[in-house]
Amino acid sequence: MVAALFTFAAASAQSDVVTNFNSSLDALKANDFATAIPLLEQVIIDGEMEEDETVLNCVKNAKTQLPVAYMKSGLMEAKAQNFDAAIEKLNQAMSKAKMYNNTKVAQAAGKALAQVYQVQGGVPFNEGNYAVAAEIFAKGYEANPRETKLAMLLAESYFKMNEYEKGMKVCEEVMALPNTSLFEAGKAEAQAKMSMYTNNKVAELQKAEDYDGVIALAETITDAALAQRITVQAYLLKKDYAKVIELGEAAAELQTNDDDKSAVYFNLASAYNAKEMKPQAIAAFGKVTVEPYLTPAKEAIAGLSK
């Protein structure tokens, strides 16, 4: 009798698991995720410890379908602009996908989650409420650090709040992404933001004649070309011409465009000129190729050549 009862209980458990799984498939076909998700969850709970091959196959398939169901449900909520519900579902999709070793779905859910946060954060960002925007964008960036558009919105929010170090960190992380066409536009924007906001920060310090502060700032920048360019400029303003001469040539070689190369060479030539090293000054001024440095460089060469 005991054995018979056990057999009946096992058969009943198998029947419930299979029935729930089949019902979940019907619900998935109808995009009825509110019905499908709890059924799939129940299949996993009831069947995971069973030994029956049919039950275990249902559990295996349920683990595959559950993260997808959460993701599709989240996308539906996002389309309806129910952002909080979308975020909850997409977070569940990521969590379940990672739990069941479904890397592809985890990545897809992370990408979708980042896009939802980007749209949600766009409202306070456009209203100038950068603190709220940054908080939202940061969650999306954590979900998908490879989403460069979102990363740049996060960096811009930090810069607008005068949180220079946080903004630079995000930009530097974007610059560290692989050198592929996928990230080319994002890297270009990150580079532009780093230069612009660093120049703004440097201008503030220069206005206060805090040249040591500029040099200290440069030491925190991982972009060697940018760091060396502002370092050379700071030493020139400090009238430490020997240091400019020591660093100038190598700093110029690091620059990746003619504007920045010309800026460094002009500063190097100015240091040589101040030290009355005319041949070296003329040579350095001669390497200046673009405005606004080109005209004064030519004038300097003319004066030094007399």
C-alpha positions in Angstrom: 0.0 0.0 0.0 2.8 2.4 0.9 4.6 1.6 -2.4 1.4 2.1 -4.3 0.8 5.5 -2.7 4.3 6.6 -3.5 3.9 5.5 -7.1 0.6 7.5 -7.3 2.2 10.6 -5.8 5.1 10.4 -8.2 2.8 10.0 -11.2 0.7 12.9 -10.0 3.8 15.1 -9.6 4.8 14.2 -13.2 1.4 14.9 -14.5 1.3 18.4 -12.8 4.7 19.3 -14.1 3.9 18.3 -17.7 0.5 19.9 -17.6 1.9 23.2 -16.3 4.7 23.1 -18.9 2.3 22.5 -21.7 0.0 25.3 -20.5 3.0 27.6 -20.2 3.8 27.0 -23.9 0.3 27.8 -24.9 0.5 31.0 -22.9 3.9 31.9 -24.5 2.4 31.5 -28.0 -0.3 33.9 -27.0 2.2 36.4 -25.6 0.4 35.9 -22.3 3.4 36.3 -20.1 1.5 37.0 -16.9 0.2 33.4 -17.2 3.3 31.8 -18.6 5.9 33.1 -16.1 4.4 31.7 -12.9 3.7 28.4 -14.7 7.3 28.1 -15.8 8.5 29.0 -12.3 6.2 26.3 -10.9 7.6 23.7 -13.3 11.1 24.4 -12.1 10.1 24.3 -8.4 8.1 21.1 -8.7 10.3 19.2 -11.1 13.9 20.1 -10.4 14.4 17.3 -7.7 12.5 14.6 -9.7 14.2 11.8 -11.5 11.7 11.2 -14.2 13.2 11.9 -17.6 10.0 13.6 -19.0 9.8 15.9 -15.9 13.5 16.8 -16.1 13.2 17.6 -19.8 10.3 19.9 -18.9 12.4 21.6 -16.3 15.3 22.0 -18.7 13.1 23.7 -21.3 11.4 25.8 -18.6 14.8 27.2 -17.6 15.4 28.1 -21.2 12.0 29.7 -21.7 11.7 31.6 -18.4 14.3 34.3 -19.0 13.0 34.8 -22.5 9.5 35.2 -21.1 10.6 37.8 -18.6 12.5 39.7 -21.3 9.6 39.7 -23.7 7.3 40.8 -21.0 9.7 43.6 -20.1 9.9 44.8 -23.7 6.1 44.9 -23.9 6.0 47.1 -20.7 8.7 49.3 -22.2 6.7 49.7 -25.4 3.8 50.8 -23.3 6.1 53.2 -21.4 5.5 51.4 -18.2 9.2 51.9 -17.3 9.2 50.7 -13.7 7.4 47.4 -14.7 9.8 47.0 -17.7 12.8 47.5 -15.5 11.5 44.9 -13.0 10.9 42.3 -15.7 14.2 42.9 -17.5 16.1 42.6 -14.3 14.4 39.3 -13.7 15.3 38.2 -17.2 19.0 39.0 -16.5 18.9 37.3 -13.2 17.3 34.1 -14.4 19.4 34.0 -17.6 22.6 34.2 -15.4 21.2 31.6 -13.0 20.6 29.2 -15.8 23.8 30.0 -17.8 22.0 31.6 -20.7 24.6 34.2 -21.7 22.9 35.2 -24.9 19.6 36.1 -23.2 21.4 37.8 -20.3 23.3 40.1 -22.7 20.1 40.8 -24.7 18.2 41.7 -21.5 21.1 43.9 -20.3 21.0 45.8 -23.6 17.3 46.2 -23.4 17.5 47.3 -19.8 20.1 49.9 -20.6 17.9 51.3 -23.4 14.9 51.6 -21.0 17.0 53.4 -18.4 18.3 55.7 -21.2 14.7 56.7 -22.2 13.7 57.1 -18.6 16.7 59.2 -17.7 16.2 61.4 -20.7 13.3 63.2 -19.1 15.2 64.6 -16.1 18.3 65.1 -18.3 16.3 67.3 -20.7 14.9 69.2 -17.8 18.4 69.9 -16.5 17.9 67.7 -13.4 21.3 66.0 -13.9 21.5 64.4 -10.4 18.3 62.4 -11.0 19.4 61.7 -14.6 22.8 60.4 -13.5 21.3 58.1 -10.9 19.1 56.5 -13.6 21.7 56.4 -16.3 24.2 54.8 -13.9 21.8 51.8 -13.4 21.6 51.4 -17.2 25.3 51.7 -17.6 25.8 49.0 -15.0 23.4 46.7 -16.9 25.3 47.3 -20.2 28.7 49.1 -20.1 29.0 48.7 -23.9 26.1 51.0 -24.6 28.1 54.1 -25.5 25.2 56.5 -26.1 24.0 55.9 -22.5 27.6 56.1 -21.2 28.0 59.5 -22.8 24.7 60.8 -21.3 25.9 59.6 -17.9 29.3 61.3 -18.4 27.6 64.5 -19.5 25.4 64.4 -16.4 28.4 64.2 -14.2 30.2 67.0 -16.0 27.2 69.2 -15.8 27.2 68.7 -12.0 30.9 69.6 -11.9 31.8 66.0 -10.9 34.8 66.0 -13.3 36.4 62.8 -12.0 33.3 60.7 -12.4 32.7 62.0 -15.9 36.3 61.3 -16.9 36.1 57.8 -15.5 33.1 56.9 -17.7 34.8 58.5 -20.7 38.0 56.5 -20.0 36.0 53.3 -19.7 34.5 54.0 -23.1 37.9 54.7 -24.6 39.1 51.3 -23.2 36.5 49.4 -25.3 37.7 47.3 -28.3 38.8 49.2 -31.3 36.0 48.2 -33.6 33.5 50.1 -35.8 30.8 49.3 -33.2 32.4 51.7 -30.7 34.0 54.2 -33.0 31.4 56.9 -32.7 31.2 56.5 -28.9 35.0 56.7 -28.5 35.1 59.8 -30.7 32.5 61.5 -28.5 34.3 60.4 -25.3 37.5 61.8 -26.5 35.8 65.1 -27.4 34.2 65.3 -24.0 37.4 64.5 -22.2 39.2 67.3 -24.0 36.5 69.9 -23.6 35.8 69.4 -20.0 39.5 69.0 -19.1 40.1 72.3 -20.9 37.3 73.9 -18.9 38.8 72.5 -15.7 42.3 73.7 -16.6 40.9 77.2 -17.5 39.4 77.4 -14.0 42.7 76.5 -12.4 44.7 78.8 -14.6 42.4 81.7 -13.8 43.3 81.1 -10.2 46.9 80.8 -11.2 46.9 77.3 -9.7 49.4 75.8 -12.1 50.4 73.1 -9.6 46.7 72.2 -9.5 46.7 71.8 -13.3 49.7 69.5 -13.1 48.1 67.4 -10.3 44.9 67.2 -12.4 47.0 65.9 -15.4 48.3 63.1 -13.2 44.8 61.7 -12.8 44.2 61.5 -16.5 44.8 58.1 -18.1 44.9 59.6 -21.7 48.6 60.2 -21.9 48.4 62.6 -24.9 45.9 64.9 -23.1 47.7 64.6 -19.8 51.0 65.6 -21.3 49.6 68.4 -23.4 48.1 70.2 -20.4 51.2 69.4 -18.3 53.5 71.2 -20.8 51.2 74.2 -20.9 51.1 74.4 -17.1 54.9 74.3 -16.8 55.1 77.1 -19.5 52.7 79.3 -17.5 54.8 78.5 -14.3 57.8 79.8 -16.4 59.5 76.5 -15.7 61.0 76.5 -19.2 63.5 73.7 -18.5 60.6 71.3 -17.7 58.8 72.3 -20.8 61.9 71.6 -22.9 62.3 68.2 -21.1 58.7 67.1 -21.8 57.8 69.0 -24.9 59.1 66.8 -27.8 57.7 63.5 -26.4 54.4 65.2 -25.5 54.1 66.5 -29.1 54.7 63.0 -30.5 51.9 61.6 -28.4 49.3 63.9 -29.9 47.0 62.4 -32.5 45.9 65.5 -34.5 47.5 68.6 -35.9 45.7 71.0 -33.6 47.1 69.4 -30.5 50.6 68.8 -32.0 50.7 72.5 -32.9 49.7 73.6 -29.4 52.5 71.5 -27.8 55.1 72.6 -30.4 54.2 76.3 -29.9 54.6 75.9 -26.1 57.9 74.1 -26.6 59.1 76.8 -29.0 58.1 79.5 -26.6 60.1 77.8 -23.8 63.2 77.6 -26.1 62.7 81.3 -27.0 62.5 82.3 -23.3 65.8 80.4 -22.7 67.3 82.3 -25.7 67.9 79.0 -27.6 67.1 80.5 -31.0 67.9 77.5 -33.3 65.8 75.2 -31.2 63.0 77.8 -31.0 62.9 78.3 -34.8 62.9 74.5 -35.3 60.0 74.0 -32.9 58.0 77.0 -34.3 58.5 75.4 -37.7 56.6 72.3 -36.7 53.5 74.4 -36.0 51.0 73.8 -38.8 47.5 75.0 -37.9 45.9 78.1 -36.5 45.5 79.8 -34.1 49.2 79.0 -33.6 50.5 79.1 -37.2 50.5 82.9 -37.7 52.2 83.8 -34.4 54.7 81.0 -35.1 55.6 82.4 -38.5 55.9 85.9 -36.9 58.2 84.5 -34.2 60.4 82.7 -36.8 60.7 85.9 -38.8 61.8 87.8 -35.7 64.2 85.2 -34.6 65.8 84.9 -38.0 66.9 88.6 -38.2 
